Amino acid sequence: MVGQDPESPRRAASPSGQAAIPEDETSRLAEMVMNLEEKVSSLEAEITGLNSELEDCRQVIQELASAFGGGGIADMRHDMEQMSIQIGLLQRAVSNAPIVAHDAGARLRIPEPKAYGGAHDAKEVENFLFNMEQYFLAANVEDEAKKVSTAIMYLTGDAKLWWRTKYSEIQANQVRRGYLGSSSEGN
C-alpha cells in the first residue's frame, strides 16, 4: 500500500467492505452511549416530575378560581376600573379647584361705621373717614367705585343732601360733555 504510514495499525476490512473499529474505541463509544442513556432517563424523570408539579399548580389555580366564584376576577377588574375612573375625576377636581386659604376672619362680624350727618367739625369728619377706611380694609373692599357707593350709604342729613346735589352736578356735566363731544364730531 503506497502512501500509508508503515507504523499505523492496519484496519482489517470487514466482510461488508468497511474498515473495522478497534476494541478500545468500541468500548469508549459504548461507555458514551451508556452515559447518554443515563442522562436521557434522568431528564425523562425530571420532565415527569415537572409535569406532575404543573398539574398540581393547575389544580390550585382552579381551586382559587372557584373560591372567588366564576366571575370573581372579572368583578375585581371591573371594580378596579371604576376606582381608577373615580381617582382620575378626583385628581381633575382637585387640580381645577381654586386654592382658598381658610380665612379665620370670614366668620367675624364686621361692625358698620357710624353715619355722618354733615356736622362742621373736623374731628367728626376725620373719624368718619378713618372708620370708613377701616371698614373697607376689614370687609376687603378694593374697588374704588364700591367704596364710594358704600360710603354714600353712611351719609345722613346735610351730608346726604350735599352729596345728592354734587352727584346731580356730576351727572349734568357728563351729559353736557357727551352732547358737546358728539356735536363737535359732526362738524
VOFI-248308 format. One record per residue (C-alpha): residue in one letter; x, y, z. Coordinates in nm, 2 decimals. Example, Ala and Ser with C-alpha at 12.3 -4.5 7.8 and 13.67 -1.06 7.14 Angstrom:
residues 2
<node residuo="A" px="1.23" py="-0.45" pz="0.78"/>
<node residuo="S" px="1.37" py="-0.11" pz="0.71"/>
//
This chain:
residues 187
<node residuo="M" px="0.00" py="0.00" pz="0.00"/>
<node residuo="V" px="0.15" py="0.31" pz="-0.12"/>
<node residuo="G" px="0.12" py="0.63" pz="0.08"/>
<node residuo="Q" px="0.04" py="0.47" pz="0.41"/>
<node residuo="D" px="0.24" py="0.51" pz="0.72"/>
<node residuo="P" px="0.40" py="0.17" pz="0.79"/>
<node residuo="E" px="0.37" py="0.22" pz="1.17"/>
<node residuo="S" px="0.00" py="0.29" pz="1.17"/>
<node residuo="P" px="-0.21" py="-0.01" pz="1.27"/>
<node residuo="R" px="-0.39" py="-0.16" pz="0.98"/>
<node residuo="R" px="-0.75" py="-0.19" pz="1.00"/>
<node residuo="A" px="-0.89" py="-0.51" pz="0.88"/>
<node residuo="A" px="-1.16" py="-0.49" pz="0.63"/>
<node residuo="S" px="-1.49" py="-0.63" pz="0.75"/>
<node residuo="P" px="-1.69" py="-0.87" pz="0.53"/>
<node residuo="S" px="-1.91" py="-0.58" pz="0.42"/>
<node residuo="G" px="-1.61" py="-0.39" pz="0.30"/>
<node residuo="Q" px="-1.59" py="-0.13" pz="0.57"/>
<node residuo="A" px="-1.30" py="-0.08" pz="0.80"/>
<node residuo="A" px="-1.33" py="-0.24" pz="1.14"/>
<node residuo="I" px="-1.32" py="-0.03" pz="1.46"/>
<node residuo="P" px="-1.06" py="-0.12" pz="1.72"/>
<node residuo="E" px="-1.18" py="-0.27" pz="2.05"/>
<node residuo="D" px="-1.07" py="0.02" pz="2.28"/>
<node residuo="E" px="-1.26" py="0.27" pz="2.06"/>
<node residuo="T" px="-1.57" py="0.04" pz="2.07"/>
<node residuo="S" px="-1.56" py="0.03" pz="2.45"/>
<node residuo="R" px="-1.52" py="0.40" pz="2.47"/>
<node residuo="L" px="-1.82" py="0.46" pz="2.24"/>
<node residuo="A" px="-2.03" py="0.20" pz="2.44"/>
<node residuo="E" px="-1.95" py="0.39" pz="2.76"/>
<node residuo="M" px="-2.05" py="0.72" pz="2.60"/>
<node residuo="V" px="-2.38" py="0.57" pz="2.48"/>
<node residuo="M" px="-2.45" py="0.44" pz="2.84"/>
<node residuo="N" px="-2.38" py="0.79" pz="2.98"/>
<node residuo="L" px="-2.61" py="0.94" pz="2.73"/>
<node residuo="E" px="-2.88" py="0.69" pz="2.81"/>
<node residuo="E" px="-2.85" py="0.77" pz="3.18"/>
<node residuo="K" px="-2.88" py="1.14" pz="3.11"/>
<node residuo="V" px="-3.18" py="1.09" pz="2.89"/>
<node residuo="S" px="-3.35" py="0.87" pz="3.16"/>
<node residuo="S" px="-3.28" py="1.13" pz="3.43"/>
<node residuo="L" px="-3.42" py="1.41" pz="3.20"/>
<node residuo="E" px="-3.73" py="1.20" pz="3.14"/>
<node residuo="A" px="-3.77" py="1.16" pz="3.52"/>
<node residuo="E" px="-3.73" py="1.54" pz="3.57"/>
<node residuo="I" px="-3.98" py="1.61" pz="3.29"/>
<node residuo="T" px="-4.23" py="1.37" pz="3.46"/>
<node residuo="G" px="-4.18" py="1.55" pz="3.79"/>
<node residuo="L" px="-4.23" py="1.89" pz="3.63"/>
<node residuo="N" px="-4.54" py="1.77" pz="3.46"/>
<node residuo="S" px="-4.67" py="1.65" pz="3.80"/>
<node residuo="E" px="-4.59" py="1.99" pz="3.96"/>
<node residuo="L" px="-4.76" py="2.17" pz="3.67"/>
<node residuo="E" px="-5.07" py="1.96" pz="3.72"/>
<node residuo="D" px="-5.07" py="2.05" pz="4.09"/>
<node residuo="C" px="-5.04" py="2.42" pz="4.00"/>
<node residuo="R" px="-5.34" py="2.39" pz="3.77"/>
<node residuo="Q" px="-5.55" py="2.23" pz="4.04"/>
<node residuo="V" px="-5.45" py="2.51" pz="4.29"/>
<node residuo="I" px="-5.55" py="2.78" pz="4.03"/>
<node residuo="Q" px="-5.88" py="2.61" pz="3.97"/>
<node residuo="E" px="-5.95" py="2.59" pz="4.34"/>
<node residuo="L" px="-5.87" py="2.96" pz="4.38"/>
<node residuo="A" px="-6.09" py="3.05" pz="4.08"/>
<node residuo="S" px="-6.38" py="2.85" pz="4.22"/>
<node residuo="A" px="-6.32" py="3.01" pz="4.57"/>
<node residuo="F" px="-6.36" py="3.36" pz="4.41"/>
<node residuo="G" px="-6.65" py="3.25" pz="4.21"/>
<node residuo="G" px="-6.68" py="3.23" pz="3.84"/>
<node residuo="G" px="-6.68" py="3.60" pz="3.78"/>
<node residuo="G" px="-6.47" py="3.70" pz="4.08"/>
<node residuo="I" px="-6.17" py="3.81" pz="3.88"/>
<node residuo="A" px="-6.38" py="3.99" pz="3.63"/>
<node residuo="D" px="-6.57" py="4.16" pz="3.92"/>
<node residuo="M" px="-6.24" py="4.27" pz="4.08"/>
<node residuo="R" px="-6.12" py="4.40" pz="3.74"/>
<node residuo="H" px="-6.44" py="4.60" pz="3.70"/>
<node residuo="D" px="-6.41" py="4.74" pz="4.05"/>
<node residuo="M" px="-6.05" py="4.84" pz="3.99"/>
<node residuo="E" px="-6.15" py="5.02" pz="3.66"/>
<node residuo="Q" px="-6.43" py="5.21" pz="3.85"/>
<node residuo="M" px="-6.19" py="5.31" pz="4.12"/>
<node residuo="S" px="-5.94" py="5.43" pz="3.86"/>
<node residuo="I" px="-6.20" py="5.64" pz="3.70"/>
<node residuo="Q" px="-6.30" py="5.79" pz="4.03"/>
<node residuo="I" px="-5.94" py="5.87" pz="4.11"/>
<node residuo="G" px="-5.90" py="6.04" pz="3.78"/>
<node residuo="L" px="-6.21" py="6.25" pz="3.84"/>
<node residuo="L" px="-6.09" py="6.35" pz="4.19"/>
<node residuo="Q" px="-5.75" py="6.45" pz="4.06"/>
<node residuo="R" px="-5.91" py="6.67" pz="3.80"/>
<node residuo="A" px="-6.14" py="6.82" pz="4.05"/>
<node residuo="V" px="-5.86" py="6.90" pz="4.29"/>
<node residuo="S" px="-5.64" py="7.04" pz="4.02"/>
<node residuo="N" px="-5.92" py="7.27" pz="3.89"/>
<node residuo="A" px="-6.05" py="7.38" pz="4.23"/>
<node residuo="P" px="-5.93" py="7.73" pz="4.33"/>
<node residuo="I" px="-5.70" py="7.72" pz="4.63"/>
<node residuo="V" px="-5.86" py="7.91" pz="4.91"/>
<node residuo="A" px="-5.70" py="7.96" pz="5.24"/>
<node residuo="H" px="-5.93" py="7.93" pz="5.53"/>
<node residuo="D" px="-5.99" py="8.28" pz="5.65"/>
<node residuo="A" px="-6.04" py="8.29" pz="6.02"/>
<node residuo="G" px="-6.19" py="8.64" pz="6.00"/>
<node residuo="A" px="-6.45" py="8.53" pz="5.75"/>
<node residuo="R" px="-6.69" py="8.44" pz="6.03"/>
<node residuo="L" px="-6.63" py="8.76" pz="6.22"/>
<node residuo="R" px="-6.90" py="9.02" pz="6.21"/>
<node residuo="I" px="-6.75" py="9.35" pz="6.09"/>
<node residuo="P" px="-6.91" py="9.64" pz="6.28"/>
<node residuo="E" px="-7.05" py="9.90" pz="6.05"/>
<node residuo="P" px="-6.92" py="10.26" pz="6.08"/>
<node residuo="K" px="-7.13" py="10.53" pz="6.23"/>
<node residuo="A" px="-7.32" py="10.76" pz="5.99"/>
<node residuo="Y" px="-7.20" py="11.11" pz="5.92"/>
<node residuo="G" px="-7.47" py="11.37" pz="5.94"/>
<node residuo="G" px="-7.28" py="11.67" pz="5.79"/>
<node residuo="A" px="-7.16" py="11.84" pz="6.12"/>
<node residuo="H" px="-6.90" py="12.11" pz="6.06"/>
<node residuo="D" px="-6.65" py="11.95" pz="6.30"/>
<node residuo="A" px="-6.31" py="11.85" pz="6.16"/>
<node residuo="K" px="-6.27" py="11.58" pz="6.43"/>
<node residuo="E" px="-6.60" py="11.42" pz="6.34"/>
<node residuo="V" px="-6.52" py="11.42" pz="5.96"/>
<node residuo="E" px="-6.17" py="11.27" pz="6.02"/>
<node residuo="N" px="-6.32" py="11.00" pz="6.25"/>
<node residuo="F" px="-6.59" py="10.92" pz="5.98"/>
<node residuo="L" px="-6.32" py="10.89" pz="5.71"/>
<node residuo="F" px="-6.09" py="10.68" pz="5.93"/>
<node residuo="N" px="-6.38" py="10.44" pz="6.03"/>
<node residuo="M" px="-6.48" py="10.40" pz="5.66"/>
<node residuo="E" px="-6.12" py="10.31" pz="5.57"/>
<node residuo="Q" px="-6.10" py="10.05" pz="5.84"/>
<node residuo="Y" px="-6.44" py="9.91" pz="5.74"/>
<node residuo="F" px="-6.32" py="9.88" pz="5.38"/>
<node residuo="L" px="-6.00" py="9.70" pz="5.49"/>
<node residuo="A" px="-6.19" py="9.46" pz="5.72"/>
<node residuo="A" px="-6.45" py="9.39" pz="5.45"/>
<node residuo="N" px="-6.18" py="9.35" pz="5.18"/>
<node residuo="V" px="-6.33" py="9.61" pz="4.95"/>
<node residuo="E" px="-6.07" py="9.72" pz="4.70"/>
<node residuo="D" px="-6.28" py="9.86" pz="4.41"/>
<node residuo="E" px="-6.29" py="10.25" pz="4.44"/>
<node residuo="A" px="-6.65" py="10.27" pz="4.29"/>
<node residuo="K" px="-6.77" py="10.02" pz="4.55"/>
<node residuo="K" px="-6.60" py="10.23" pz="4.83"/>
<node residuo="V" px="-6.78" py="10.54" pz="4.71"/>
<node residuo="S" px="-7.12" py="10.38" pz="4.68"/>
<node residuo="T" px="-7.08" py="10.22" pz="5.02"/>
<node residuo="A" px="-6.97" py="10.54" pz="5.19"/>
<node residuo="I" px="-7.27" py="10.72" pz="5.05"/>
<node residuo="M" px="-7.50" py="10.49" pz="5.24"/>
<node residuo="Y" px="-7.35" py="10.62" pz="5.56"/>
<node residuo="L" px="-7.42" py="10.98" pz="5.49"/>
<node residuo="T" px="-7.73" py="11.14" pz="5.66"/>
<node residuo="G" px="-7.89" py="11.48" pz="5.69"/>
<node residuo="D" px="-7.70" py="11.77" pz="5.54"/>
<node residuo="A" px="-7.42" py="11.54" pz="5.42"/>
<node residuo="K" px="-7.66" py="11.33" pz="5.22"/>
<node residuo="L" px="-7.82" py="11.64" pz="5.08"/>
<node residuo="W" px="-7.48" py="11.78" pz="4.98"/>
<node residuo="W" px="-7.39" py="11.46" pz="4.80"/>
<node residuo="R" px="-7.72" py="11.44" pz="4.61"/>
<node residuo="T" px="-7.66" py="11.79" pz="4.48"/>
<node residuo="K" px="-7.30" py="11.72" pz="4.39"/>
<node residuo="Y" px="-7.39" py="11.39" pz="4.22"/>
<node residuo="S" px="-7.66" py="11.57" pz="4.01"/>
<node residuo="E" px="-7.39" py="11.83" pz="3.90"/>
<node residuo="I" px="-7.15" py="11.55" pz="3.81"/>
<node residuo="Q" px="-7.42" py="11.38" pz="3.60"/>
<node residuo="A" px="-7.52" py="11.70" pz="3.43"/>
<node residuo="N" px="-7.15" py="11.77" pz="3.34"/>
<node residuo="Q" px="-7.12" py="11.42" pz="3.19"/>
<node residuo="V" px="-7.43" py="11.47" pz="2.98"/>
<node residuo="R" px="-7.30" py="11.81" pz="2.86"/>
<node residuo="R" px="-6.96" py="11.67" pz="2.77"/>
<node residuo="G" px="-7.13" py="11.38" pz="2.59"/>
<node residuo="Y" px="-7.35" py="11.63" pz="2.40"/>
<node residuo="L" px="-7.06" py="11.86" pz="2.32"/>
<node residuo="G" px="-6.84" py="11.57" pz="2.22"/>
<node residuo="S" px="-7.10" py="11.43" pz="1.98"/>
<node residuo="S" px="-7.18" py="11.77" pz="1.82"/>
<node residuo="S" px="-6.82" py="11.86" pz="1.77"/>
<node residuo="E" px="-6.75" py="11.53" pz="1.60"/>
<node residuo="G" px="-7.03" py="11.60" pz="1.35"/>
<node residuo="N" px="-6.88" py="11.94" pz="1.24"/>
//
